[in-house]
Amino acid sequence: MNRLELINIHKNYEGKPLLRGINLSVASGETLCLLGRSGSGKSTLLRIIAGLESADSGDVLWNGESVSDVPTWQRQFGLMFQDYALFPHMNVSENVAFGLRMSGMKKAEIAPLVNQALELVNMSGFAVRRVTDLSGGEQQRIALARALAPHPRLLMLDEPLAALDRALRMELQEELRGLLHKTGIPAIYVTHDQEEAFVLGDSIAVLHEGRVEQIGKPEEVYQSPKNHSVAEFLGMTNFVRGRVVSVEPLVMDTDFGKFTPSKSTRSDAKMGDRMTILIQSAGAEITNEQDCGNIIRGEVTECIYRGDDFKVTLMSNGIEFVFSLSERIEAGRSVAIQVPESSVVCLL
């Protein structure tokens, strides 16, 4: 089984740390999504893996052997950029064949590889079309075919869908996920869009200020974010400070009442510890209970219909909370919203 490993990668840019001890791995059949804001070091990390840049320290291993001193063209890694970089003076077939020709492959060997790559991306009938006549989605498929044609050992994709409209992006996300699993090529997919990462990634690594803050399966990262920065990046906003008043079961006392977090969080908590808890919107419901825990009381300031649910903003003790509810709650109404234990997470 093929395997890429990054060992303690460090990189400075203009005298400031950009990557700070990155350790990651990706194996055959796996797609790892690198998720992070602009400037978090995602694209630089891809360039180091590809050999286009050098790390200041650390190592890049392929099947246990270092490739840090191996030239880019000998690594046999495919890299696809956001802007596609297709050649406008070449037709589709010529664009897909470009890398193969540059490697010195004979014409008779190139043709079947080009045909296979176009078939993989459902573009077999476009071989002689001009790339300038293609839509954005079609150009994206041709760029992907070009990356796949040499049968790379590893495929890296740097926000390839970012320039497309939302509807097309969602359509191609599903296609791309199926294609990556079909080929079995280990892949690293860079994005700043959490929804895209959840669709495409078998695992997700969240980068923040040059560090991997958390890595795991999409559902693990979303349901149990490790710390405040991960939760905030994932769009979560309901943070509350509290003090541990019971360990078995774990109970937190806050300015908004008592909360019982998920049993899987902070098994190391001790009486009196102060920490931040995240109150997720999943499973939130209006309640008439008075003495139960895990309740936020306040006044609704906004209610927005989103198709599948209502985004409800609640003001409580001068703090704004956001919940997803199944029913419309008119602004100005005072309500009590209860969340299940599974939606209350203690953060580091």
Long-range contacts (C-beta under 8 A, 24 or more apart in sequence): 1-27, 1-28, 2-27, 2-28, 2-62, 2-63, 2-153, 2-154, 2-186, 3-27, 3-28, 3-61, 3-62, 3-63, 3-64, 3-186, 4-49, 4-60, 4-61, 4-62, 4-154, 4-186, 4-188, 5-60, 5-61, 5-62, 5-64, 6-45, 6-49, 6-58, 6-59, 6-60, 6-61, 7-58, 7-59, 7-60, 7-61, 8-57, 8-58, 8-59, 9-45, 9-48, 9-55, 9-57, 9-58, 9-59, 9-60, 10-55, 10-56, 10-57, 10-58, 11-41, 11-44, 11-48, 11-53, 11-55, 11-56, 11-210, 12-56, 13-44, 17-210, 18-44, 18-210, 19-44, 19-45, 19-48, 19-55, 19-210, 20-209, 20-210, 20-211, 21-58, 21-211, 22-58, 22-210, 22-211, 22-212, 23-212, 24-205, 24-212, 24-215, 26-154, 26-186, 26-187, 26-188, 27-186, 28-184, 28-185, 28-186, 29-181, 29-184, 29-186, 30-186, 30-187, 30-202, 30-203, 31-177, 31-180, 31-181, 31-186, 31-187, 31-188, 31-189, 31-200, 31-201, 31-202, 31-203, 32-186, 32-187, 32-188, 32-189, 32-201, 32-202, 32-203, 32-204, 32-205, 33-188, 33-189, 33-190, 33-191, 33-196, 33-197, 33-200, 33-201, 33-203, 33-204, 33-205, 34-188, 34-189, 34-190, 34-191, 34-205, 34-207, 35-191, 35-192, 35-194, 35-197, 35-201, 35-204, 35-205, 35-206, 35-207, 35-233, 36-192, 36-206, 36-207, 36-208, 36-233, 37-192, 37-208, 37-233, 38-192, 40-207, 40-208, 40-209, 40-210, 41-207, 41-210, 42-158, 42-190, 42-192, 42-207, 43-158, 43-190, 45-207, 46-79, 46-156, 46-158, 46-188, 46-190, 49-77, 49-154, 49-156, 49-188, 50-75, 50-77, 50-79, 50-156, 51-75, 51-77, 52-79, 62-153, 62-154, 73-103, 75-153, 75-154, 76-150, 76-152, 76-153, 76-154, 77-152, 77-153, 77-154, 77-155, 77-156, 78-147, 78-148, 78-150, 78-152, 78-154, 78-155, 78-156, 78-185, 79-147, 79-156, 79-157, 79-158, 80-143, 80-144, 80-146, 80-147, 80-155, 80-156, 80-157, 80-158, 80-160, 81-143, 81-158, 81-160, 82-158, 82-159, 82-160, 82-162, 82-163, 83-163, 84-139, 84-140, 84-142, 84-143, 84-160, 85-143, 86-131, 86-139, 86-142, 86-143, 86-146, 87-131, 88-130, 88-131, 88-132, 90-131, 91-127, 91-128, 91-129, 91-130, 91-131, 92-118, 92-123, 92-126, 92-127, 92-128, 92-129, 92-130, 92-131, 92-134, 92-142, 93-118, 93-127, 93-128, 95-131, 95-142, 95-146, 96-142, 96-145, 96-146, 96-149, 97-149, 98-146, 99-146, 99-149, 99-150, 100-149, 100-150, 103-150, 113-149, 113-150, 113-151, 114-145, 114-149, 116-149, 117-145, 117-146, 117-148, 117-149, 118-145, 120-145, 120-148, 120-179, 120-182, 120-183, 121-145, 121-148, 121-179, 122-175, 136-163, 136-164, 136-165, 136-168, 137-164, 137-168, 137-171, 137-172, 140-164, 140-172, 141-172, 144-176, 144-179, 148-183, 148-185, 152-185, 153-185, 153-186, 154-185, 154-186, 154-187, 154-188, 155-180, 155-185, 155-186, 155-187, 155-188, 156-187, 156-188, 156-189, 156-190, 157-187, 157-188, 157-189, 157-190, 158-190, 159-190, 159-191, 159-192, 161-196, 162-191, 162-193, 169-196, 173-199, 173-200, 174-199, 176-200, 194-233, 194-234, 194-235, 198-222, 206-230, 206-233, 208-233, 223-280, 223-342, 223-345, 224-262, 224-264, 224-265, 224-345, 225-278, 225-345, 225-347, 226-347, 226-348, 227-347, 227-348, 228-276, 228-347, 231-278, 231-345, 231-347, 236-278, 236-280, 237-320, 237-321, 237-322, 238-278, 238-279, 238-280, 238-281, 238-321, 238-322, 238-323, 239-276, 239-277, 239-278, 239-279, 239-347, 240-276, 240-277, 240-279, 240-319, 241-274, 241-275, 241-276, 241-277, 242-274, 242-275, 242-276, 242-277, 243-272, 243-273, 243-274, 244-269, 244-270, 244-271, 244-272, 244-273, 244-274, 244-275, 245-271, 246-271, 247-271, 250-346, 251-293, 252-277, 252-346, 255-317, 256-295, 256-296, 256-297, 256-316, 256-317, 256-319, 257-293, 257-295, 257-296, 257-297, 258-293, 258-294, 259-293, 259-294, 259-344, 260-293, 260-294, 260-341, 260-344, 261-341, 261-344, 261-345, 261-346, 262-341, 262-342, 262-343, 262-344, 262-345, 263-341, 265-345, 265-346, 266-346, 269-346, 275-346, 275-347, 276-346, 276-347, 277-344, 277-345, 277-346, 277-347, 278-344, 278-345, 278-346, 278-347, 279-321, 279-339, 279-343, 279-344, 280-339, 280-343, 280-344, 280-345, 281-322, 281-323, 281-324, 281-339, 281-343, 282-324, 282-339, 282-342, 282-343, 283-339, 283-340, 283-342, 283-343, 284-323, 284-324, 284-325, 284-337, 284-338, 284-339, 284-343, 285-325, 285-326, 285-337, 285-338, 285-339, 286-325, 286-327, 286-329, 286-335, 286-336, 286-337, 286-338, 287-336, 287-337, 287-338, 288-336, 289-336, 289-338, 292-338, 294-338, 294-339, 294-340, 294-341, 294-343, 294-344, 295-336, 295-337, 295-338, 296-321, 296-336, 296-337, 296-339, 297-334, 297-335, 297-336, 297-337, 298-334, 298-335, 299-332, 299-333, 299-334, 299-335, 300-329, 300-330, 300-331, 300-332, 300-333, 300-334, 300-335, 301-331, 302-331, 303-328, 303-329, 303-330, 303-331, 312-337
